[in-house]
Amino acid sequence: MRSPLRYRLRKDRRGQTLVEFALILPIFVLLLLGIVDLGRAVYANNTIQNAAREAVRVAIVDQNVTVIEAEAIQQAVALGIDAGDVDVNFLDSDYTTGVCTTTPEVACIVEVEVRYAYTAATPVLGNLVGTINMAGSSRQPIESENVSTP
């Protein structure tokens, strides 16, 4: 025969487990969503770095700024960047602005910078972290002089 006290203790423990689960669940979900947001941030950073690299690859053979910006935008289409987020600079071989800014020629350095403002998808984390400004840039020497028409 079962003791009524023993049955009552087991029933109370079930309630305790439910309360502990209810206290831990929000923290666990926040941690899980934080990991997802961190993954999104890494993806965004990788995407803008890749967009800058691909745009500078176009720029070393075609110095049309509109074409260079379009390539960067196409490579980062998932982030929704626009032409205002892409900077294209032509630098002298010593990385200063000079002759190459007016007439880019072979051996000048082309620099492409892509910027993106990342905000977390989770509202709680978004309020804690805020907006993170990311930038990816790449530099390469110009290999051939060509300014195409878009």
C-alpha positions in Angstrom: 0.0 0.0 0.0 1.3 3.4 -0.9 1.8 6.1 1.6 -0.3 9.2 1.0 2.7 11.4 2.0 5.0 9.7 -0.5 2.5 10.4 -3.4 2.1 14.0 -2.3 5.8 14.6 -2.4 6.1 13.2 -5.9 3.3 15.4 -7.1 4.9 18.5 -5.6 8.2 17.8 -7.4 6.4 17.8 -10.7 5.2 21.3 -10.0 8.7 22.3 -9.0 10.1 21.0 -12.3 7.5 23.0 -14.2 8.4 26.2 -12.4 12.1 25.7 -13.0 11.5 25.1 -16.7 9.4 28.2 -16.9 12.2 30.2 -15.3 15.0 28.8 -17.6 13.1 28.8 -20.9 13.3 32.5 -21.6 17.0 32.6 -20.9 17.5 29.5 -23.1 15.5 31.1 -26.0 17.4 34.4 -25.7 20.7 32.5 -25.8 19.5 30.5 -28.9 18.4 33.7 -30.7 21.7 35.4 -29.8 23.6 32.6 -31.5 21.4 33.0 -34.6 22.0 36.8 -34.6 25.7 36.2 -34.2 25.6 34.0 -37.3 23.7 36.6 -39.2 26.4 39.2 -38.3 29.2 36.9 -39.4 27.3 36.3 -42.7 26.8 40.1 -43.2 30.5 40.7 -42.6 31.5 38.0 -44.9 29.2 39.2 -47.6 30.4 42.8 -47.6 34.0 41.6 -47.6 33.3 39.5 -50.6 31.4 42.3 -52.3 34.4 44.6 -51.9 36.8 41.9 -53.3 34.6 41.2 -56.3 34.1 44.9 -57.1 37.8 45.6 -56.9 38.4 42.7 -59.3 36.1 44.5 -61.8 37.8 47.8 -61.1 41.3 46.6 -62.0 40.2 46.1 -65.6 37.3 48.7 -65.9 37.5 52.0 -64.1 33.9 53.0 -64.6 32.6 53.8 -61.1 29.0 53.0 -61.9 30.0 49.5 -63.1 32.1 49.0 -60.0 29.3 50.1 -57.6 26.8 47.9 -59.5 29.1 44.8 -59.0 29.4 45.5 -55.3 25.6 45.9 -55.0 25.0 42.7 -57.0 27.4 40.7 -54.7 25.7 42.0 -51.6 22.1 41.8 -52.8 21.0 39.8 -49.8 21.9 42.8 -47.5 20.1 45.4 -49.6 23.0 47.9 -49.9 22.8 50.8 -52.4 25.3 53.0 -54.3 25.7 55.3 -51.3 27.2 52.4 -49.3 30.0 51.8 -51.8 33.0 54.1 -52.1 35.5 53.8 -55.0 38.8 55.6 -54.7 41.8 55.7 -57.1 45.1 56.2 -55.2 48.6 56.8 -56.3 51.0 53.9 -55.9 52.1 55.2 -52.5 48.4 55.1 -51.3 47.9 58.8 -51.4 45.4 60.8 -53.5 47.0 62.7 -56.4 47.3 62.2 -60.1 45.3 59.0 -60.1 42.2 60.6 -58.7 41.7 62.6 -61.9 43.0 60.1 -64.5 43.3 56.5 -63.3 46.0 54.6 -65.2 48.0 51.4 -64.9 49.8 51.0 -61.6 47.4 53.3 -59.8 45.7 51.6 -56.8 41.9 51.2 -56.8 40.2 50.9 -53.4 36.6 49.8 -52.9 34.9 50.1 -49.5 31.4 48.6 -48.8 29.6 49.7 -45.7 26.6 48.1 -44.0 24.7 48.9 -40.8 23.8 45.6 -39.1 20.8 45.4 -36.7 20.0 42.3 -34.7 16.7 40.6 -35.6 15.9 39.9 -31.9 14.4 43.1 -30.4 15.9 42.5 -27.0 19.4 42.0 -28.4 18.9 44.8 -30.8 18.3 47.2 -27.9 21.3 45.9 -26.0 23.8 45.9 -28.9 22.3 48.6 -31.1 23.4 49.1 -34.7 26.8 47.7 -35.7 28.5 49.6 -38.5 30.5 47.1 -40.7 32.8 47.9 -43.5 34.7 45.8 -46.0 37.5 47.1 -48.2 39.9 45.8 -50.8 42.8 47.3 -52.8 44.4 46.2 -56.0 46.6 47.9 -58.7 44.9 48.7 -62.0 46.0 46.3 -64.7 44.5 47.9 -67.8 43.1 51.3 -68.6 39.5 51.0 -69.7 36.4 53.1 -68.8 33.4 51.3 -70.3 30.1 52.9 -70.9 27.3 51.4 -68.7 
